[in-house]
Amino acid sequence: MLTEVADDALLPVYPPFPLRAASGHGSWLVDEEGNEWLDAYGGHAVASCGHSHPDVVAAIADQAAKLIFYSVAVPHHGREDLARALVRLSPAPLGKVFFCNSGAEANENQLNLARRKTGRTQVVTMLGGWHGRTVGTLACTDGARYEAMARRAGVPLSRKVPFNDLAALEAAMDETVAAILLEPVQGFSGARTVTDEFLGAARSLCDKYGAKLLFDEVQCGVGRTGSYTAAEHFGVVPDAIAMAKGLAAGLPIGAVLAVPSLVDDIAIGDLGSTFGGGPVVCAAALANIDVIEREGLLANVRDVSARIVAEASKLPGVVQVHGRGFLLGLELDRPAAEVQQALFSHRVLTGTSTDPRTLRLLPPLSFANDEATLLLTALRQVLS
Ligand SMILES: Cc1ncc(COP(=O)(O)O)c(C=O)c1O
C-alpha cells in the first residue's frame, strides 16, 4: 500500500530562514516572490565565490555533459588537477590529498589516519569546537546533546580543554593521545580565534608526545581567513587539514590534506568513498579556485573584513568583534537571535552561534564593499 504523503515530510533540522529560495547570484538570494536578500551567511559558509558564479556553472555544465560521474576506480584528470591545486595552495609539506563528501567525513578520515599512525585512540579537542555529526566527530564536538549521541553509540568522548588555555592543553596531553583536533577559528562557537601561542604550543606538544595535529578548516578554510588555508594565516603546519563547505562553491565535497609522513603506509583499500572526487564536483572546485585567484578574492576578504571589523566595532550594542576575514562574530549586548530576526525584515541574512549573544557573519569571499555598506547600514538601524 502506498503511503499518504504529508505536506511536511521533511524532518526539522535547522531553524529555517523566513524565505523560500528561488535563485541566487553573487551575494544575493532571490525568493519566490522575486525579492533580493543580502546573504551575509554565505549559503552556510559554502557560497565561496558567490551564488551560482557563471564560471562555476559553466564548468559544472561542461563536465556534466561529458561525464557526470565515475568513482576513483577510473582515473580522471579533474581529480588529479584538484589534488595538485590544493597542494599548491597549502603550506608544505601538506602534499597528499583524499577526497570525500562532507566536513564530518573529512574529519572522520583525518582522525582515522592519526589513530592508525599512532596506534592510539584518545583525542584532545576544544570546548566550543564543532566537528560534525558522524559518531566519531560527535564524540569530539562540544555540547551535551552531541556527546549524548556519541555515548549512545558507544564511542569514547574526546578530552575537551578550554580553547586557548595552555595549561589545560598541557595537562590533557600524554602518550595515549593520538591527536589534537581544533578549528583555528572556531565557527559555531561565534568565530573565536586561536592565539598564536596556543597553536604553537599545540604543535610542540604533539611533537613531544608523538601525537598528530589536525586542523578542522571546514568552516574557516578555503579563503575565509584571507589566505587559502587558515594554517597559512597562522603560520603553523598541522599533520592534516579537513576542508569542505566552500571548496566546490556549493557542491558536496570533503577533502583531507595530509603530510606524507601521516599517510606513507596507506595501501589500496585503506581509504575510500564512492562519490569522493567525482568529475563534476572536481570541475566545480577547480573553477572556484580559478575565480578566487583571478578575481583576487583573498585580498577582497582581507580588505572588506578590515572595514567591517572597524565599523562594526563602533556600532551601538557591539561589545567586541571576534574572528578573522569573513568568519566574524559580533558579540552584542543583547540576544543575537533578536538581531538576526530584525535583520530579516531588512532582507539581510546572518547567522547565530552557540554563544547566545554572538551574531555570525560568513559572507561569500566576493562580498563587495558596497554590500558591506548595506550590511553595516542595516546593522546600525537594527541596533540603534
Ligand atoms: C568546523 C566544522 N567542522 C565540521 C562540520 C561538519 O561539516 P558537514 O556538515 O559538511 O558534515 C562543520 C559544519 O558546519 C563545521 O562548521
The ligand as an ORCA input file, in Angstrom:
! r2SCAN-3c Opt
* xyz 0 1
  C      34.068     23.436     11.732
  C      33.139     22.417     11.158
  N      33.528     21.146     11.088
  C      32.754     20.194     10.556
  C      31.494     20.490     10.083
  C      30.640     19.402      9.503
  O      30.557     19.565      8.127
  P      29.397     18.834      7.300
  O      28.115     19.441      7.726
  O      29.756     19.094      5.867
  O      29.496     17.382      7.646
  C      31.029     21.808     10.148
  C      29.677     22.152      9.662
  O      29.113     23.154      9.972
  C      31.875     22.796     10.690
  O      31.487     24.072     10.759
*
